[in-house]
Amino acid sequence: MSKIHVLIVEDDPFIAEDIREALTNVDYNVVAVAHNKTDAINALEETSPDIALLDINLGDNLDGILIAETINTEFQIPFLYLTSYSNREILNKVKHTLPMGYIVKPFDEADLFSAIEIAVSNYYQFNKTEALHIELINNAIPNTLTQKEFEVLKDIYQGKTNNQMANDHFVSINTIKTHIKKIYEKLDVHSRSEAIVKIRVLLNQ
């Protein structure tokens, strides 16, 4: 991927402009700047960004979380949270959306750039060539994943819920749970977040 196309979702126009200017100065392509949930969804539909930067708190609401959930179900692109909050309560509210990372405001430009590069690289590396990745993962673990388990693992990595996976694969939720249990056993992990970290490590070996 050459020039990275970025969507900025930030309700403070001054902060949004600072981010846009910083990214543009180092040759990112800012495809849109949105200040609310409606504009963000419209921008996702119209501009096809490679990554979204989401302010968690838009106005008086945590609409950044709702945008993230929409990205996971409809757009399947990586996203980073931009937030003034770093307390555990906020992190607990957002972790189910499986962001590729967090940038706490005020942010350092170098940290922002590196977070974007890592997020885009990890996300698209996983989705680029399915056959290569299942072989890569299976070569690194003692008990290999089946094709179906690999498909479910990709869904986990993309942040899909059990209900979404069941609908996508035309199976019951219990079947999805069985696949997930076997995946955890084969990867030697105990949660979705641990599975994602394990895959990122394997992909960067």
C-alpha positions in Angstrom: 0.0 0.0 0.0 1.5 3.3 -1.0 -0.2 6.5 0.2 -2.5 5.7 3.2 -6.0 7.1 3.0 -7.2 8.3 6.4 -10.6 9.3 7.8 -10.5 11.7 10.8 -13.5 11.7 13.1 -13.1 14.4 15.7 -15.7 16.9 17.0 -13.2 19.6 17.9 -12.5 21.4 14.6 -9.2 22.8 15.8 -7.9 19.3 16.9 -9.2 17.8 13.7 -7.4 20.4 11.6 -4.2 19.9 13.6 -4.4 16.1 12.8 -5.2 16.7 9.2 -2.3 19.1 8.7 0.1 16.8 10.5 -0.9 13.8 8.4 -0.9 15.8 5.1 2.6 17.2 5.8 4.0 13.6 5.9 2.1 12.5 2.7 -0.9 10.8 4.2 -4.1 11.4 2.2 -6.9 12.6 4.5 -10.0 11.6 2.5 -12.4 13.3 4.9 -12.8 15.0 8.3 -16.1 14.3 10.1 -17.3 15.9 13.3 -20.3 13.6 14.1 -21.5 10.1 13.6 -23.7 10.9 10.6 -20.9 12.6 8.7 -18.5 9.8 9.6 -20.8 7.1 8.2 -21.3 9.1 5.1 -17.6 9.5 4.7 -17.0 5.8 5.1 -19.5 5.1 2.4 -18.2 7.7 0.0 -14.4 7.7 0.4 -13.2 4.1 1.2 -10.5 5.0 3.7 -7.7 2.6 4.6 -8.0 3.5 8.3 -10.2 5.7 10.6 -9.1 7.8 13.5 -12.1 7.9 15.9 -12.6 10.3 18.7 -14.5 8.3 21.3 -16.4 11.2 22.8 -18.2 13.1 20.1 -20.1 16.0 21.8 -21.9 14.6 24.8 -22.1 11.0 23.6 -19.7 8.1 23.1 -20.6 8.0 19.4 -17.0 6.9 18.5 -17.9 3.5 19.8 -21.0 3.3 17.7 -19.0 4.3 14.6 -16.4 1.6 15.5 -19.2 -1.0 15.7 -20.5 0.0 12.3 -17.0 -0.2 10.8 -16.7 -3.8 12.1 -20.0 -4.9 10.7 -20.1 -3.0 7.4 -16.7 -1.6 6.4 -14.0 -3.9 7.8 -11.2 -1.4 8.0 -8.8 -0.8 10.9 -9.3 2.1 13.3 -7.6 3.8 16.1 -9.3 5.6 19.0 -8.4 9.3 19.6 -9.4 10.1 23.2 -8.8 12.4 26.1 -9.6 9.5 28.4 -7.2 6.8 29.5 -9.1 5.5 32.5 -10.1 1.8 32.9 -13.9 2.6 32.7 -13.6 4.1 29.2 -11.2 1.3 28.0 -13.7 -1.3 29.2 -16.5 0.4 27.2 -14.5 0.3 24.0 -12.4 -2.9 24.1 -15.2 -5.1 22.7 -14.8 -3.1 19.4 -11.2 -4.4 19.1 -9.5 -1.2 18.0 -6.0 -1.5 16.5 -4.8 1.0 19.2 -5.4 4.1 21.2 -4.0 7.6 20.9 -4.4 9.7 24.0 -4.8 13.5 23.4 -2.7 15.6 23.5 -0.7 13.3 21.2 2.8 13.2 19.9 2.9 13.3 16.1 5.5 10.6 15.9 3.4 8.3 18.0 0.3 9.0 15.8 2.2 8.2 12.6 3.8 5.0 13.9 0.4 3.9 15.3 -1.2 4.4 11.9 1.6 2.6 10.1 1.5 -0.4 12.4 -2.3 -0.6 12.4 -2.6 -0.6 8.7 0.3 -3.0 8.2 -1.0 -5.6 10.7 -4.6 -5.4 9.5 -4.0 -5.7 5.8 -1.2 -8.1 6.1 -3.6 -10.5 7.8 -6.2 -10.1 5.1 -3.9 -10.0 2.1 -3.4 -13.7 1.1 -5.6 -16.2 3.0 -3.7 -19.3 1.8 -0.3 -17.9 2.8 -1.6 -16.9 6.3 -3.2 -20.1 7.2 0.0 -21.9 6.2 2.1 -19.3 8.2 0.0 -19.7 11.3 -0.2 -23.5 11.1 3.6 -23.7 10.7 3.9 -21.9 14.0 1.5 -23.9 16.1 1.6 -27.7 17.0 -2.0 -28.4 16.3 -3.1 -26.9 13.0 -6.3 -24.9 12.3 -8.9 -26.3 10.0 -10.0 -24.0 7.1 -13.3 -23.3 9.0 -11.4 -22.4 12.2 -9.2 -20.1 10.2 -12.2 -18.4 8.7 -13.6 -17.9 12.2 -10.2 -16.6 13.4 -10.3 -14.0 10.7 -13.7 -12.9 11.8 -12.5 -12.6 15.4 -9.5 -10.5 14.2 -12.0 -8.2 12.3 -14.1 -7.7 15.4 -17.2 -9.7 14.5 -19.5 -10.9 17.2 -20.6 -14.5 17.6 -24.0 -13.6 16.2 -22.5 -12.0 13.1 -20.2 -15.0 12.6 -23.2 -17.4 12.9 -25.1 -15.5 10.3 -22.2 -15.2 7.9 -21.4 -18.9 8.1 -25.0 -20.1 8.3 -24.4 -22.1 11.5 -25.6 -21.9 15.1 -24.0 -19.7 17.7 -23.1 -22.9 19.6 -21.1 -24.1 16.5 -19.3 -20.8 16.4 -18.5 -21.1 20.1 -17.1 -24.6 19.5 -14.9 -23.3 16.8 -13.7 -20.5 19.0 -12.9 -22.9 21.9 -10.8 -25.1 19.5 -9.0 -22.0 18.2 -8.2 -20.8 21.7 -6.8 -24.3 22.5 -4.7 -24.5 19.4 -3.3 -21.0 19.8 -2.9 -21.5 23.6 -4.9 -18.3 24.5 -7.9 -17.6 26.6 -9.6 -14.6 25.0 -10.2 -12.7 21.8 -7.7 -10.1 22.7 -5.0 -12.7 23.4 -5.8 -14.4 20.1 -5.4 -11.2 18.2 -2.1 -10.4 19.9 -0.9 -13.9 19.2 -1.7 -13.6 15.5 0.0 -10.2 15.3 3.1 -11.7 16.8 3.0 -14.6 14.3 2.5 -12.3 11.3 5.5 -10.2 12.3 8.0 -13.1 12.8 
